[in-house]
Amino acid sequence: MRHAIKILEGDRKKIKELTTKVRPIAVNKGFNLPVLKGVETLMTKLLKYVDDDAVDAVVIYGQRGVGKTTLLKSLNNRLRETGSRVAREVIYIDLSDNSPLSAIKEALRNITHLQLPLNPFSPRVVFLLNDAGENTDFKEIGIPYLNHRCKVILTAPSAKTLACIRDNYRCEGLLVPCLEESIALELFNHITSAPTLGMEKWKIAKELINHCEGLPLALTTVGKAVVDMDNWEEVSQKLKKSWWNLSTLKPNPSTGEGMMFESLSRDFKLLDDLQKKKAFLYCSLFPKGHRIDKFELVNYWIAEGILKDSDKTYGSIIINDLISKSLLQSCNNEYSVRMHSVMHGLALWMASISEEEWVMKLYVEAGVSQCTTPNATEWGKYEWMSLMKNDISLLPTKEMPDCTRLRTLLLQHNKRLFNLPVGFCNSMTSLRVLDLSHTGINVIPEDLSKMVKLQLLNLSYTMINNLSGDQLEKLVELKILNLEYTPKLDNIPLQVISSLPEMIVLNIYRSKYKMQEVEVLKKLNKLRDLGITINDEKVLPSFSNPLTEKIRYLRMENCRDLTELGAANFRYMTNLQELSICSCYDLVTLNSMMVDPINLDGFNDSEETEIKKTDLVPESRCCYSSSLINWLSIECVMYGLKTFSS
């Protein structure tokens, strides 16, 4: 049996056609492929699906640069060399240039011995479609039937394509993951001949491999970039900060070199609205690989103006879409995301080359152990600035220049930053986001009130001891105020806060301030998320139902006479995500109906469990919930606790 291989590669408006007839076992012209590492298991699965009459289509998916196209081309070569009982015709079509379907259809029709559209009596055909979109219509191409006589194997960046095809066909998915460390080492070794290097250079080579996080395209690009260089240490240090710092990776269309970012940018360009593109670029303000809380991320987007206040749900949709396109990655828990180091570099590159007005000018030196800040004259050039997770202790002390362009300033996780210089806030009249969380700051300057456009102020995990009404009353656009875990802050001007008309998130959870004035919070008409600490269980019943439904974080601390807690206490708290119980020494019974399942550091999940005082130690004991709440923290040894009843 003779095999006809048609390779149709889209080139903008036209399709180039190459037709070659070969014998089943002949090794003839195929694709010249780079060395493949770690793909044999995937290839075995692919060949099994090709021969399986119960499978109509296979979607090979995974992030850009992971090797999907190489795997598909390798399958093409394998079918040419060995044949398949279902592969009388193998047709490879490259859709990556977004060629019109009409052009592809016309090119297919020019194959005289294969009549299109296909019908149930057509020869056995396997279509290999590279870089198919989510809504690729097989019928439009001329493939109305998928069955044991006709299969489609396609690559796609998103698992959404798999879901769409499964609506109509028997379809299997094949995820192509990033390479494991050992396989990544093999690939890098092949490119650079690293095993022949000296010990010192080999150590740096391993650092370079770690920067790539198993992405084959990145490993290949870096390997080729450094193979003829002497100073690998310099390259490693640049990559430690950002992929964009390595000039050899920047695209040079005239030579064809450094086109990695150009290839990876396709999914960004295919994002279907401006909000998603802005949201992706905003994520580059966080250090590469940094775990970003989804709830906080959406709040950043709202404060920056990327989303409207009412778009909280749409924020989740954006996150899921960015994950599906591998522009973001899910963390081990469902509450956080991270940005692959290469995607981080891609975002900075997209921001740096774009001439579109909506793209903000970024300054990002995040998570690089930096001790200094930009010169005062530099601050006025940027709109988004991130200096988070560094070792900064001093900000510019001279009078700041005009910083009216600056909209976001992230300074969190600088433990040695103890104060903001006098006059620092004066010129930041356009600032919308200021994050000072996890710093050493204990005093907020009076000129904070000059930031009249401020919409998000994060002072959580700081040692601030006072927050005056004078500092807040002029911040009339403030939407999100985070004072979580401020153990020295015992005075909060709630009367002033309640007069801020745009407030949607107020978090004083685990603060020294204990909520007593419930009525004042009812003035916050737009409030949707509330975090509080109480030291009197009688405060809870004073919350009206609409306000109770907004409680997201609740800490009960030193609640005397509190002897029993159960689901009835929290029935209206439909938004409750985290509950902390601390030093409630009279608590005797905790009804485990509030959590499902109960799992307290190895204690049995039984109907009634006796907890002896000797079994309790002064540590947090936590359990996850799959029903009412997501996190329960029981702290400070409740020695009176006798039973958990379920």
C-alpha positions as CSV (number, residue, x, y, z in Angstrom):
1,M,0.0,0.0,0.0
2,R,1.3,3.4,-0.9
3,H,1.0,6.4,1.3
4,A,0.4,9.9,0.1
5,I,1.6,12.6,2.5
6,K,0.3,16.1,1.8
7,I,2.0,18.9,3.7
8,L,0.0,22.1,3.5
9,E,1.5,25.0,5.3
10,G,-0.5,28.2,5.6
11,D,1.5,31.3,4.6
12,R,-0.8,34.3,5.2
13,K,-3.0,34.4,2.2
14,K,-1.7,31.4,0.3
15,I,-1.1,27.7,0.9
16,K,2.0,25.9,-0.2
17,E,1.4,22.3,-1.2
18,L,3.9,19.5,-1.2
19,T,2.8,16.0,-2.3
20,T,5.1,13.1,-1.9
21,K,4.3,9.4,-2.4
22,V,6.4,6.9,-0.5
23,R,6.4,3.2,0.4
24,P,5.1,2.3,3.9
25,I,8.6,1.4,5.2
26,A,10.6,3.9,3.2
27,V,12.4,6.7,5.1
28,N,11.9,9.7,2.8
29,K,11.7,13.4,3.2
30,G,9.8,14.2,6.4
31,F,10.3,17.1,8.8
32,N,13.8,17.8,9.9
33,L,13.2,17.8,13.6
34,P,15.3,18.8,16.6
35,V,16.4,16.1,19.1
36,L,13.3,14.9,20.9
37,K,13.5,14.2,24.6
38,G,10.8,12.7,26.9
39,V,8.3,12.1,24.1
40,E,8.2,8.3,23.7
41,T,5.4,7.8,26.2
42,L,3.4,10.5,24.5
43,M,4.1,9.0,21.1
44,T,3.0,5.5,22.2
45,K,-0.3,7.0,23.4
46,L,-0.8,8.9,20.1
47,L,-0.2,5.8,18.0
48,K,-2.6,3.8,20.1
49,Y,-5.3,6.5,19.5
50,V,-4.6,6.5,15.8
51,D,-5.3,2.8,15.6
52,D,-8.3,2.9,18.0
53,D,-11.7,2.8,16.1
54,A,-13.4,4.2,19.1
55,V,-11.4,7.5,18.8
56,D,-12.4,10.1,16.2
57,A,-10.0,12.9,17.2
58,V,-7.1,13.6,19.5
59,V,-6.3,17.1,20.9
60,I,-2.6,17.6,21.8
61,Y,-2.6,20.6,24.2
62,G,-0.2,22.4,26.4
63,Q,1.5,25.8,26.7
64,R,3.4,27.4,23.9
65,G,6.9,26.2,23.5
66,V,6.3,22.8,25.2
67,G,6.8,20.8,22.0
68,K,3.3,20.1,20.7
69,T,4.1,20.9,17.0
70,T,7.3,18.9,17.2
71,L,5.3,15.9,18.6
72,L,2.8,16.3,15.8
73,K,5.5,16.4,13.1
74,S,7.2,13.5,14.7
75,L,3.9,11.6,14.4
76,N,3.8,12.5,10.7
77,N,7.3,11.1,10.2
78,R,6.4,8.0,12.2
79,L,3.3,7.3,10.1
80,R,5.3,7.7,6.9
81,E,8.0,5.3,8.1
82,T,5.9,2.6,9.6
83,G,2.4,3.1,8.3
84,S,-0.9,2.5,10.1
85,R,-3.9,0.5,9.2
86,V,-6.0,3.7,9.2
87,A,-3.5,5.9,7.5
88,R,-3.8,5.4,3.7
89,E,-3.6,9.2,3.5
90,V,-1.8,11.4,6.0
91,I,-2.4,15.1,5.5
92,Y,-0.5,17.7,7.6
93,I,-1.9,21.3,7.7
94,D,-0.3,24.2,9.5
95,L,-2.9,26.6,10.7
96,S,-0.5,28.8,12.7
97,D,-0.6,31.7,10.2
98,N,-4.4,32.0,10.5
99,S,-4.9,31.2,6.8
100,P,-8.5,31.6,5.8
101,L,-10.4,28.3,5.9
102,S,-11.5,28.8,2.4
103,A,-7.9,28.8,1.2
104,I,-7.2,25.6,3.1
105,K,-10.4,24.0,1.7
106,E,-9.4,25.0,-1.9
107,A,-5.9,23.6,-1.5
108,L,-7.3,20.3,-0.3
109,R,-9.7,20.1,-3.2
110,N,-6.7,20.4,-5.6
111,I,-5.6,16.9,-4.5
112,T,-7.1,15.1,-7.4
113,H,-7.2,11.6,-6.0
114,L,-8.9,12.6,-2.7
115,Q,-12.4,13.9,-3.2
116,L,-13.6,16.5,-0.7
117,P,-15.8,16.8,1.2
118,L,-15.1,13.3,2.5
119,N,-17.8,10.8,2.8
120,P,-18.3,7.5,4.6
121,F,-16.7,5.6,1.7
122,S,-13.6,7.8,1.3
123,P,-10.2,6.2,1.8
124,R,-8.8,6.0,5.3
125,V,-7.3,9.4,6.2
126,V,-5.5,11.0,9.1
127,F,-5.5,14.8,9.3
128,L,-2.7,16.4,11.3
129,L,-3.8,20.0,12.1
130,N,-1.2,22.2,13.8
131,D,-2.2,25.1,16.0
132,A,-6.0,24.7,15.6
133,G,-8.2,27.3,17.3
134,E,-10.9,26.6,19.9
135,N,-13.7,26.9,17.3
136,T,-12.0,25.1,14.3
137,D,-14.9,23.8,12.2
138,F,-13.9,20.5,10.5
139,K,-16.9,20.7,8.2
140,E,-15.7,24.1,6.9
141,I,-12.3,22.6,6.0
142,G,-14.1,19.8,4.2
143,I,-14.1,17.0,6.8
144,P,-17.7,16.4,7.6
145,Y,-17.2,12.8,8.9
146,L,-15.0,11.6,11.7
147,N,-15.0,7.9,12.2
148,H,-12.8,4.9,11.9
149,R,-12.0,5.9,8.3
150,C,-11.1,9.5,9.1
151,K,-9.3,10.9,12.1
152,V,-8.1,14.3,13.1
153,I,-5.0,14.8,15.4
154,L,-4.6,18.4,16.2
155,T,-2.5,20.7,18.5
156,A,-4.0,23.5,20.5
157,P,-2.8,25.7,23.3
158,S,-6.0,25.3,25.3
159,A,-7.9,22.4,26.8
160,K,-11.0,24.3,25.7
161,T,-10.5,22.9,22.2
162,L,-10.8,19.4,23.7
163,A,-14.1,20.3,25.4
164,C,-15.5,21.9,22.2
165,I,-14.7,18.8,20.0
166,R,-16.0,16.4,22.6
167,D,-19.5,18.0,22.2
168,N,-19.7,16.3,18.7
169,Y,-17.0,13.6,18.5
170,R,-15.3,10.9,20.4
171,C,-12.2,12.8,21.4
172,E,-9.2,12.1,23.6
173,G,-6.9,14.7,25.0
174,L,-3.1,14.4,25.4
175,L,-1.4,17.0,27.7
176,V,2.2,17.8,26.8
177,P,3.8,18.8,30.1
178,C,7.0,20.7,30.7
179,L,10.1,18.4,30.9
180,E,11.1,16.8,34.2
181,E,14.5,18.0,35.4
182,S,16.4,14.9,34.3
183,I,15.0,15.1,30.7
184,A,15.7,18.9,30.7
185,L,19.3,18.1,31.6
186,E,19.6,15.7,28.7
187,L,18.2,18.2,26.2
188,F,20.5,21.0,27.5
189,N,23.5,18.7,27.4
190,H,22.8,17.8,23.8
191,I,22.6,21.5,22.8
192,T,25.6,22.8,24.7
193,S,27.8,19.7,25.3
194,A,27.6,20.5,29.0
195,P,29.0,17.2,30.2
196,T,32.4,18.2,28.7
197,L,32.4,21.5,30.7
198,G,34.3,22.2,33.9
199,M,32.7,21.8,37.3
200,E,32.1,25.5,37.7
201,K,30.4,26.0,34.3
202,W,28.4,22.9,34.8
203,K,27.0,24.3,38.0
204,I,25.9,27.5,36.2
205,A,24.4,25.3,33.4
206,K,22.1,23.7,36.0
207,E,21.1,27.2,37.1
208,L,20.2,28.1,33.5
209,I,18.1,24.9,33.3
210,N,16.2,25.8,36.4
211,H,15.4,29.3,34.9
212,C,13.7,27.5,32.0
213,E,11.3,25.5,34.3
214,G,11.2,22.6,31.9
215,L,10.0,24.5,28.8
216,P,11.8,22.9,25.7
217,L,11.7,26.1,23.6
218,A,13.3,28.0,26.4
219,L,16.0,25.3,27.0
220,T,16.8,25.3,23.3
221,T,16.9,29.1,23.1
222,V,19.1,29.5,26.1
223,G,21.4,26.6,25.1
224,K,22.0,28.1,21.6
225,A,22.5,31.5,23.1
226,V,25.2,30.5,25.5
227,V,27.0,27.7,23.7
228,D,29.6,30.1,22.2
229,M,29.7,32.4,25.2
230,D,32.4,32.4,27.9
231,N,30.6,34.2,30.7
232,W,27.6,32.0,31.5
233,E,27.4,33.5,35.0
234,E,26.4,36.8,33.5
235,V,23.6,35.1,31.5
236,S,22.3,33.3,34.6
237,Q,22.2,36.6,36.6
238,K,20.2,38.3,33.9
239,L,17.8,35.4,33.7
240,K,17.4,35.5,37.5
241,K,15.9,38.9,37.2
242,S,13.9,38.4,34.1
243,W,14.0,36.6,30.8
244,W,13.7,40.0,29.1
245,N,17.1,41.0,30.4
246,L,18.8,38.5,28.0
247,S,19.3,40.5,24.8
248,T,19.9,37.4,22.7
249,L,16.3,36.4,23.2
250,K,14.9,39.6,21.7
251,P,13.4,39.0,18.3
252,N,15.5,40.0,15.3
253,P,13.3,39.4,12.2
254,S,16.1,40.2,9.8
255,T,18.2,37.3,11.0
256,G,15.5,35.1,12.4
257,E,17.3,34.9,15.7
258,G,15.7,35.2,19.1
259,M,12.2,34.6,17.9
260,M,11.1,32.8,21.1
261,F,8.9,35.6,22.4
262,E,7.4,36.1,19.0
263,S,6.3,32.5,19.0
264,L,5.0,32.5,22.5
265,S,3.1,35.8,22.0
266,R,0.4,34.2,19.8
267,D,-1.9,33.3,22.7
268,F,-1.6,36.8,24.1
269,K,-2.5,38.3,20.7
270,L,-5.5,35.9,20.5
271,L,-7.0,37.1,23.8
272,D,-10.4,38.3,22.8
273,D,-10.6,41.6,24.7
274,L,-8.5,44.4,26.1
275,Q,-9.3,43.6,29.7
276,K,-7.6,40.2,29.4
277,K,-4.5,41.6,27.8
278,K,-4.2,44.3,30.5
279,A,-4.8,41.7,33.2
280,F,-2.1,39.4,31.9
281,L,0.5,42.3,31.7
282,Y,-0.4,43.3,35.3
283,C,0.6,39.9,36.5
284,S,4.2,40.6,35.4
285,L,4.4,43.1,38.3
286,F,4.8,40.0,40.6
287,P,8.0,38.0,40.7
288,K,8.2,35.1,38.3
289,G,6.9,32.0,39.9
290,H,5.3,34.0,42.8
291,R,2.1,32.6,44.2
292,I,-0.7,35.2,43.6
293,D,-3.9,34.9,45.5
294,K,-6.8,35.0,43.0
295,F,-9.1,37.1,45.3
296,E,-6.3,39.7,45.8
297,L,-5.4,39.7,42.1
298,V,-9.0,40.5,41.1
299,N,-9.0,43.3,43.6
300,Y,-5.8,44.7,42.1
301,W,-7.4,44.7,38.7
302,I,-10.5,46.5,40.0
303,A,-8.5,49.2,41.7
304,E,-6.3,49.7,38.6
305,G,-9.4,50.1,36.5
306,I,-8.9,47.0,34.4
307,L,-12.2,45.7,35.8
308,K,-15.3,47.4,37.0
309,D,-16.5,46.9,40.6
310,S,-19.3,44.7,39.5
311,D,-16.9,42.4,37.5
312,K,-15.7,40.2,40.3
313,T,-17.2,37.2,38.6
314,Y,-15.6,38.2,35.2
315,G,-12.3,38.5,37.0
316,S,-12.5,34.7,37.7
317,I,-13.4,34.1,34.0
318,I,-10.3,36.1,33.0
319,I,-8.1,34.0,35.3
320,N,-9.5,30.7,34.0
321,D,-9.0,31.9,30.4
322,L,-5.4,32.9,31.1
323,I,-4.8,29.5,32.7
324,S,-6.4,27.6,29.8
325,K,-4.0,29.4,27.4
326,S,-1.1,28.6,29.7
327,L,-0.4,32.3,30.2
328,L,-0.9,31.6,33.9
329,Q,-0.5,28.4,35.9
330,S,-2.7,27.0,38.7
331,C,-0.9,26.4,42.0
332,N,-1.4,23.3,44.1
333,N,-4.4,24.9,45.7
334,E,-7.4,26.3,43.9
335,Y,-7.0,29.8,45.4
336,S,-3.7,30.9,43.8
337,V,-2.0,31.2,40.4
338,R,1.6,31.8,39.3
339,M,3.4,33.0,36.2
340,H,5.9,30.7,34.5
341,S,9.3,32.5,34.4
342,V,9.2,32.5,30.5
343,M,5.7,33.9,30.5
344,H,6.8,36.6,32.9
345,G,9.5,37.6,30.4
346,L,7.0,37.5,27.6
347,A,4.7,39.9,29.4
348,L,7.6,42.4,30.0
349,W,8.6,42.0,26.4
350,M,5.0,42.7,25.1
351,A,4.8,45.8,27.3
352,S,8.2,47.1,26.1
353,I,7.6,46.7,22.4
354,S,4.0,47.8,22.2
355,E,3.2,51.2,20.9
356,E,-0.5,51.0,21.7
357,E,-1.8,53.7,24.0
358,W,-3.4,51.3,26.4
359,V,-0.2,49.6,27.4
360,M,1.3,51.0,30.6
361,K,5.0,51.8,31.0
362,L,6.4,49.3,33.5
363,Y,9.3,49.2,35.9
364,V,9.7,45.7,37.4
365,E,12.5,44.8,39.8
366,A,10.6,42.3,41.9
367,G,12.0,39.4,43.9
368,V,15.7,40.1,42.9
369,S,17.2,40.9,46.3
370,Q,17.6,44.6,45.3
371,C,18.6,47.0,48.0
372,T,18.2,50.3,46.1
373,T,15.4,52.0,44.2
374,P,15.5,53.9,40.9
375,N,16.8,57.4,41.0
376,A,14.2,60.0,41.9
377,T,14.2,61.3,38.3
378,E,13.2,57.9,37.0
379,W,10.0,57.6,39.1
380,G,8.1,60.0,36.9
381,K,8.5,57.9,33.8
382,Y,6.4,54.9,34.8
383,E,2.8,54.0,35.3
384,W,3.1,50.6,37.0
385,M,6.1,50.1,39.3
386,S,6.9,46.9,41.3
387,L,9.8,46.7,43.8
388,M,8.2,44.0,45.9
389,K,10.1,41.1,47.6
390,N,13.4,42.9,47.8
391,D,15.7,44.2,50.6
392,I,14.9,47.9,50.2
393,S,15.3,50.0,53.3
394,L,15.2,53.5,51.9
395,L,13.0,55.3,49.4
396,P,14.1,58.5,47.7
397,T,14.5,61.2,50.4
398,K,14.8,64.2,48.2
399,E,11.7,65.8,46.9
400,M,10.1,63.5,44.4
401,P,9.7,64.7,40.8
402,D,6.3,64.8,39.1
403,C,4.9,61.3,39.6
404,T,1.5,62.0,38.3
405,R,1.8,59.2,35.7
406,L,2.3,56.5,38.4
407,R,-0.8,54.4,39.0
408,T,0.4,51.3,40.8
409,L,3.2,51.0,43.3
410,L,4.0,47.6,44.9
411,L,6.4,47.7,47.8
412,Q,5.3,44.7,49.8
413,H,7.7,42.2,51.3
414,N,10.5,44.7,52.0
415,K,11.0,43.8,55.6
416,R,13.6,46.6,56.2
417,L,11.4,49.4,54.9
418,F,10.3,51.2,58.0
419,N,8.9,54.5,56.8
420,L,7.8,56.6,53.8
421,P,9.9,59.8,53.6
422,V,8.2,63.1,54.2
423,G,6.8,64.4,50.9
424,F,7.0,61.0,49.3
425,C,3.2,61.0,48.6
426,N,2.8,64.6,47.5
427,S,3.2,64.2,43.8
428,M,1.5,60.8,43.4
429,T,-1.9,62.3,42.8
430,S,-2.8,59.6,40.2
431,L,-1.8,56.6,42.3
432,R,-4.6,54.0,42.4
433,V,-2.8,51.0,44.1
434,L,-0.4,51.2,47.0
435,D,0.7,48.0,48.6
436,L,2.9,48.3,51.7
437,S,2.0,44.9,53.2
438,H,4.7,42.7,54.9
439,T,7.0,45.7,55.4
440,G,8.5,47.1,58.6
441,I,6.4,50.3,58.3
442,N,4.8,51.4,61.6
443,V,3.8,55.0,60.9
444,I,1.7,56.2,58.0
445,P,2.7,59.7,56.8
446,E,0.1,62.5,57.0
447,D,0.6,63.3,53.3
448,L,-1.1,60.0,52.4
449,S,-4.2,62.1,52.0
450,K,-2.6,63.7,48.9
451,M,-3.2,60.4,47.0
452,V,-6.7,61.4,46.2
453,K,-7.1,58.8,43.4
454,L,-6.1,55.9,45.7
455,Q,-8.4,52.9,45.3
456,L,-6.5,50.1,47.0
457,L,-4.4,50.5,50.2
458,N,-2.8,47.4,51.6
459,L,-1.3,47.8,55.1
460,S,-1.7,44.2,56.1
461,Y,1.1,42.4,58.1
462,T,2.6,45.6,59.3
463,M,3.2,47.1,62.7
464,I,1.3,50.4,62.1
465,N,-0.1,51.6,65.4
466,N,-2.4,54.4,64.3
467,L,-4.6,55.3,61.4
468,S,-6.2,58.6,61.6
469,G,-9.4,59.9,60.1
470,D,-7.5,62.9,58.7
471,Q,-5.4,60.5,56.6
472,L,-8.4,58.7,55.2
473,E,-11.3,61.2,54.8
474,K,-9.9,62.7,51.6
475,L,-9.5,59.2,50.0
476,V,-13.0,59.4,48.6
477,E,-12.3,56.9,45.8
478,L,-10.8,54.2,48.1
479,K,-12.4,50.8,47.3
480,I,-10.2,48.3,49.1
481,L,-8.6,48.7,52.5
482,N,-6.7,45.8,53.9
483,L,-5.6,46.0,57.5
484,E,-5.3,42.2,58.2
485,Y,-2.9,41.1,60.8
486,T,-2.0,44.5,62.2
487,P,-1.3,43.4,65.8
488,K,-0.6,46.9,67.1
489,L,-3.4,48.8,65.4
490,D,-6.1,49.2,68.1
491,N,-7.7,52.3,66.8
492,I,-9.5,52.4,63.4
493,P,-11.6,55.4,62.4
494,L,-14.7,53.4,61.4
495,Q,-16.8,56.5,61.3
496,V,-14.6,58.0,58.6
497,I,-14.2,54.6,56.7
498,S,-18.0,54.2,56.7
499,S,-18.3,57.6,54.9
500,L,-16.1,56.5,52.0
501,P,-18.8,55.9,49.3
502,E,-16.8,53.5,47.1
503,M,-15.6,50.9,49.7
504,I,-16.2,47.4,48.5
505,V,-13.6,45.4,50.5
506,L,-12.8,46.2,54.2
507,N,-10.5,43.7,56.0
508,I,-9.6,44.1,59.6
509,Y,-9.3,40.4,60.2
510,R,-6.8,39.4,62.9
511,S,-6.2,43.1,63.7
512,K,-5.8,44.2,67.3
513,Y,-8.9,46.3,66.7
514,K,-12.0,44.3,67.9
515,M,-15.3,45.0,66.1
516,Q,-18.0,46.5,68.3
517,E,-19.6,49.2,66.2
518,V,-21.7,47.0,63.8
519,E,-24.2,49.7,62.9
520,V,-21.6,52.0,61.3
521,L,-20.8,49.4,58.7
522,K,-24.3,49.4,57.4
523,K,-23.5,52.8,55.7
524,L,-21.1,51.1,53.3
525,N,-23.7,50.4,50.6
526,K,-21.3,48.9,48.1
527,L,-19.4,46.7,50.6
528,R,-19.2,43.1,49.3
529,D,-16.3,41.5,51.4
530,L,-15.7,42.0,55.1
531,G,-13.0,40.7,57.4
532,I,-13.4,41.3,61.2
533,T,-12.2,40.2,64.6
534,I,-14.6,40.1,67.6
535,N,-14.1,39.4,71.3
536,D,-17.7,39.1,72.2
537,E,-19.9,36.4,70.7
538,K,-22.9,38.7,71.3
539,V,-21.7,40.9,68.5
540,L,-22.6,38.3,65.9
541,P,-26.4,38.4,66.3
542,S,-26.2,42.2,66.0
543,F,-25.2,41.8,62.3
544,S,-28.2,42.2,60.0
545,N,-28.5,39.5,57.3
546,P,-27.2,41.6,54.4
547,L,-24.1,42.5,56.4
548,T,-23.6,38.9,57.6
549,E,-23.6,37.6,54.1
550,K,-20.6,39.8,53.3
551,I,-18.3,38.4,56.1
552,R,-15.4,36.6,54.3
553,Y,-13.0,36.4,57.2
554,L,-14.0,36.0,60.9
555,R,-11.8,35.7,64.0
556,M,-13.3,35.0,67.4
557,E,-10.8,35.9,70.1
558,N,-11.1,35.9,73.9
559,C,-14.9,35.4,73.7
560,R,-15.8,34.7,77.3
561,D,-18.8,32.6,78.0
562,L,-18.7,31.0,74.5
563,T,-19.3,27.4,75.2
564,E,-20.6,26.0,71.9
565,L,-20.2,26.7,68.2
566,G,-22.0,25.0,65.4
567,A,-23.4,25.5,61.9
568,A,-26.4,27.5,63.3
569,N,-24.0,30.3,64.3
570,F,-22.9,30.8,60.7
571,R,-26.0,29.9,58.6
572,Y,-26.2,33.3,57.0
573,M,-22.5,33.7,56.3
574,T,-22.6,32.4,52.8
575,N,-19.4,34.2,51.8
576,L,-17.4,32.9,54.8
577,Q,-14.0,31.6,53.6
578,E,-11.9,31.6,56.8
579,L,-12.7,31.2,60.5
580,S,-10.2,31.6,63.3
581,I,-11.0,30.7,66.9
582,C,-8.4,32.0,69.4
583,S,-8.2,31.8,73.3
584,C,-11.9,31.0,73.7
585,Y,-11.2,29.0,76.9
586,D,-14.8,28.3,77.8
587,L,-15.5,26.6,74.5
588,V,-16.6,23.1,75.3
589,T,-18.2,21.7,72.1
590,L,-17.5,22.4,68.4
591,N,-20.1,21.0,66.1
592,S,-18.2,19.6,63.2
593,M,-21.2,20.1,60.9
594,M,-19.5,23.4,60.2
595,V,-16.7,21.7,58.5
596,D,-16.5,18.6,56.3
597,P,-14.6,16.6,57.0
598,I,-13.0,17.4,60.4
599,N,-9.3,16.7,60.5
600,L,-7.4,18.2,63.3
601,D,-3.7,17.1,63.1
602,G,-4.5,13.4,63.3
603,F,-7.4,13.4,65.7
604,N,-10.0,10.9,64.6
605,D,-13.0,12.1,62.5
606,S,-15.5,10.2,64.6
607,E,-18.9,11.1,66.0
608,E,-17.5,12.2,69.3
609,T,-13.8,12.6,70.0
610,E,-12.4,13.2,73.5
611,I,-9.5,15.7,73.4
612,K,-7.3,15.5,76.5
613,K,-5.5,18.6,77.8
614,T,-2.3,16.7,77.5
615,D,-3.0,16.1,73.8
616,L,-3.2,19.9,73.2
617,V,-0.2,22.0,72.4
618,P,0.0,25.7,71.9
619,E,0.0,25.5,68.1
620,S,-2.5,26.2,65.4
621,R,-4.7,23.3,64.5
622,C,-6.3,23.6,61.1
623,C,-8.8,21.8,58.9
624,Y,-10.1,22.4,55.4
625,S,-13.7,22.5,54.5
626,S,-15.5,21.4,51.4
627,S,-18.8,22.9,52.4
628,L,-19.5,26.0,54.5
629,I,-15.9,27.4,55.1
630,N,-12.6,26.7,53.5
631,W,-10.3,27.2,56.4
632,L,-10.7,26.7,60.2
633,S,-7.9,27.7,62.5
634,I,-8.1,26.8,66.2
635,E,-5.4,28.5,68.2
636,C,-3.9,29.1,71.6
637,V,-5.0,25.9,73.3
638,M,-8.7,25.9,74.2
639,Y,-8.1,23.7,77.3
640,G,-11.8,23.4,78.0
641,L,-12.6,21.9,74.6
642,K,-14.1,18.5,75.2
643,T,-15.9,17.2,72.1
644,F,-16.3,17.5,68.4
645,S,-19.7,16.2,67.4
646,S,-20.7,15.4,63.8
